[in-house]
Amino acid sequence: MLLAAPRGYCAGVDRAVVTVEKALELYGPPVYVRKQIVHNKYVVHALEERGAIFVDEVEEVPEGSTVIFSAHGVAPVVHEEAAARNLKTIDATCPLVTKVHAEAKRFAHEGYQILLVGHEGHEEVVGTMGEAPQAMTLVEDADDAAAVVVADTDKLVWLSQTTLSVDETLTTVGALKERFPQLISPPSDDICYATQNRQAAVKEIAEQCDVMIVVGSGNSSNSVRLVEVALEAGARSAYRVDSADELDEAWFEDCGTVGVSSGASVPEILVDDVLRWLRDRGCGGFEEVHTAEETLIFALPPELRRDLKAAEAAGQ
């Protein structure tokens, strides 16, 4: 077995999950969360068992209650709706997503048309486009890039969803630049460090793998992309599973080397279960292949930090 590293939780996911855990401890259940805090079934279920209630929209949250916004970010209108219902809000948006929101607002204010590379309907895309809907056009892939119509090409910039395939995004942007040579790039890469690191780690081992297993939920963009990256990088086959329960022995017939990785919203316990399942069926030891070290830590949302500090002071 070849175990990709880094894998699993990124700093933004860890911050978001700890935000819900700390809020439950501080305020007591229930604590409401708009959308899944991160895209992982196991994590969501575990938080539900502790008293978190996940809703689709803030109108489902009782007036005056506490609501946490997920790591994927929300449009400004969601903040307005929460204020109208007198909700106490804690914004667990990943700071790297917040950076893209800030870029969208700044470029729109400066009169740019924005081409957002991303997947239609993804929560992050919905939130980002909500910052400047009149100035922004979604481009999903190279085919979209070949057909997109832009009213004014004099001031044109591209931004992207943070969890895309690096290679696919470069292909899409390349197609856009062929059509619009004046297209400018964001001041820094929008695809997050964790997404890039996990893809690089999978690329490193994929060619040696008869089977690549990616642990992650189906609505996790970065997990789905890891499967695609593995196949493109030379893995004979690749599968995404939420947990070891979804593994199929038939996948491993005539298999010499198995690769394992996990998306950025996946706790390590799920990877451990997959490794145990493989060992129980005769897979030998594993080699962990490191391609990057991650040390980034994000502070908890300021609203929560303030209340934690006040509670600590009151306890003293």
N, C-alpha and C positions, 0 to 999 in steps of 0.2 A: 504494500500500500504506500502511495505517495500522498502526503498530507500537505496541502498548500498553506503557506503562511506569508503574509497575514490572511486572515479569514474572520468571519463572524463580526461581532459588534464593532461599529465605528464610534467615534467620539460623540457624534450627533445622536445616534440611537441610544447610547448609554445615558446621555444627558436626559433624553426624553423619558426613558423608562424610569430612571431614578426620580425624575420630577413627579411622576404619578405616584410612585412609592412614598416619597416624602410628603406629598400632599395628603395622601391617605392617613399617614401617621400624624400629621399636624392638625388637619381639620376633621379627621374622622370620616368614615363613609356615610353616604355616597359622595364620590367625587365624579363629576361628569367629564367625559372626554369627547370632543368632536372628532369623528372619524377614528379609525384605528391609530393609536399613538405611534406605532410603527407597523410595517406590513409583515406581521408574523403571527400565525394563528396561536401558537403556543404561548407567546408573550401576552397576547390579548386575553386569552382564557385565564392565564395565571393572575392577571390584574383584575379581571372580573371576579374571580374567587375572593379577592381581597377587598372588594367593594367598589371598584371602578365601574361606571356605567357608560358604555359607548353609544353615542347618538350620531345620526347623520347630519343634523342641523341644530343650531342653537335654539330654535323655536321649540325643540323637544326638552329643553332644560328648564326646570322650574325657576320662576323669577327669583332673583336674589341668591341663587346658588353659585357654586364654584364650577367653572368649566376650563378645561385645559385644551389648548389648540395643539394639534399633532405636529410631529417633526417635519411634515411635508409643507407646512405653511398655509396661510389662508389669504384670501383677497381682502382688501380694505372694507368691503361691504359686510364681511362677517364680523369684524370688530365693531362696526356701526350697529349691527343687529344685536350683538351681545350687550352693548351699552344701553340700547333701547329697552332691554329686558332686565337692566340693573344687575347684570351678572358680574361676578368677580372673575376676571380672566387671568390665566397664566399661559404665557405664550412659549411653548416648547419647540417652536420652529428651529430647525438646525441652523446655526449661524452661517453655514455655507449657502443654504437656501436664502436666508435673509440677505446675503451679499448679492445674489442674483436679483432679488426684489429691488434692492437699492439701485442696481445698475439699470433696471428697467425704468424706474422712476426718473433717474437722472437723464438717461438718453431721451426719454419721451419729453421731458421738460426742455431739453436742448433742441427739440424739433426733429429728432431722428425717427425714421421708420425702423421697427425692430422685427427681425425674423427670429422667432423662437424655435429652436430645434428641440423636439420633444414628442411625447406620445399623447394623442388626444384623449382627454378624460382622466388622465393621471392627476391625482390631487395636487401635486407640486405644480404641474402645468396650469391647472385651473387657478391656483393661487397667484402664480406669477403673472398670468395674463390679466388677472383682475387689477393689477397695479396700473396698467395703461392699455385698456382694451382697444381704444381707437387707434393706437400707434403700433399695435402688435399683430403679427400674422404667424400662425403655427405652420411649421414645416416638419413633417414626420420623417422623411427619408429622401433619397436622391431623386426618386420619381416626383415627389412633391416639389423638390428644388427645381426640376426642369419645367414645372408648370406654374409655379407661384407667380401671381401678378402683383406688382408693387406700383402704387400710384406715383410715388416720388422716389427716384433712385439716387438723387443728389446726396442725401444724408441717410445712409443705410448701415445698420449694424446687426450682427447676429449675437444671440445669447443661447444658452442651452439648459435643459433639464440637467440636474446634477448626477443622475444615476444611469446615464446612457452608456452604450458601448463606445469606447474611445475611437476604435477604427471606423465604425459606422458613422459616427458624428463627423470625423474628418472627411469621409467620403461625401457626406451630405454637404458639408461646408465647401468642399472643393467644387462640387457641382454648382453651388450658389455663386462662388467667386468666378467661375467661368462665365456665368451669365451677367454678373454684376461685379466687374473688376474693382469698383470703388467701395465695395463692401468692407467695412472695418470689423475688427475682432474686439471682444471685450478686453479690458486691461489685464485681466488674469483669467486663467482657465476656469470655466464654470463647472466642469465635471469634477466631482469632489475627489480628494486625495484617496479616500478609502475605496471608492469605486475603481479608480485607476490601479491602485495597489492590488486589489483582489483579482482584477483581470490580468495583470502582469504575472501574478503568482500562478494562475491557472494556465496561462500561455507557457510558462516555464516547464510545466510537467505534462501538459496535454498530449504531446507527441509520443510520449512513452506509455500512454495509458490505453488499454483496451476498452476500459469502461471508466467514465468520469461521473462521479456522483456529486451533485450540488445540493446542499441542504438549504431550503428556503421556500417560502410560500409563493403561490402562483401570482399573487398581486404585487409581489416584490419585484420591481423593475430590475434592480441590480442583480437579483438572483437569476431571473430569466436570462439576462444578458450573459451571465457566467456560463450557462449551458451553450449558448451560441458561440461564445468565445472559445470554449473547449473544442467544439466541433471544427471551427474554422482553423484552430491551431494544430489539429491533427489527431485528436482523440477519435478512436474507432466508433465509439458511441458515448452518449452523455444523457443523463437523466436528472431531473429535478424532483426532490421528494421533500415533503414537510417533515417527515420523521422516518425512523427505521421501519416503522410499520408498513410503509409504502414500497419498500424494497422488494424486488422480485428475483428469486434465485435463477430464473431463466436468463436474466441479463448477464450472468457471470459464467455461463457455460463457455469452455475453452478460453477462459480469461487468465492472462498471466499477471497483469498489473492493473490495479485499481487506483484511481485518483480520487481524492475527497477534498471538497472545499465547501464554503458556506457563504451566504449573502450577508450583507452588513447589518441586517436586523435579526440575526440568528444567534441565540445563546449557545455556548459551547456544549451544554449538556446534550443537545440534539446531535451534535457531531460525535460525541462520545458514544451515544447509543448506536449510531451507524457503524462506528469502528468495532464495537462489541458484537454487533450482528455479523459483521464480516469475519471477525475472528472465530465466532462460534461455527462458522461454515468453512473453516479451514484456511482462511487468509492468514498469512504469516505476520511478522512484525511490520511496523511502518517506519518510513523515513519522512521527517518533516523538512520540507524544502522552503527555506526562507529567502524572500526576494526583497524585503523592505522591513524596517523597524518603524513602528508607529508609537509616538509618545504624546500626541496631541490630546489635551483634555479641555472640555468646554465647561465654564462655570454654569451653575444652575440659573434659571430665569431670574431676573432681578426682583420680580414680585414675590417669588417664593423665598429667595434669600432674605429679603426684608422681614417677612413673617417668621421665618426660622430664627432670625436674630432677635426679634422681639420676644418670641416664645422662650428663647434661651435666657434673655435678660429677666423676664418675668419669673422664670424658674429659680433664678439666683436670688 
